[in-house]
Amino acid sequence: MGLGTFENLDGKMVILDGHFFQVRSDGSVTEAKDDVLSTFAVVTHLKSDVTVNLPICPDLSSLFVQLDRLRHTDNFFFALRVDSTFDYVDSWDV
């Protein structure tokens, strides 16, 4: 699991289950080819310590509130994975 970018800032890199995806500014998502270069990536082996069932979150802000309740401190980095079925996905600027 991880995030990064590609050479010449050619999209965002999303790594999930050992697959590398290239997300471009037009919204297209393709699996990256083996010869594509990366300038930066942060990757971790995600081993689930805890599984939590959350209530239905109608939007991303509600999801953030639920996830923030799981943190024991603001002084620690952690990775999480959300598995769900979504009615739709919309871009959202943080």
Secondary structure as GFF3:
##gff-version 3
##sequence-region A 1 94
A	DSSP	beta_strand	2	6	.	.	.	ID=ss1
A	DSSP	three_ten_helix	7	9	.	.	.	ID=ss2
A	DSSP	beta_strand	12	16	.	.	.	ID=ss3
A	DSSP	beta_strand	19	23	.	.	.	ID=ss4
A	DSSP	beta_strand	29	31	.	.	.	ID=ss5
A	DSSP	beta_strand	38	43	.	.	.	ID=ss6
A	DSSP	alpha_helix	60	68	.	.	.	ID=ss7
###
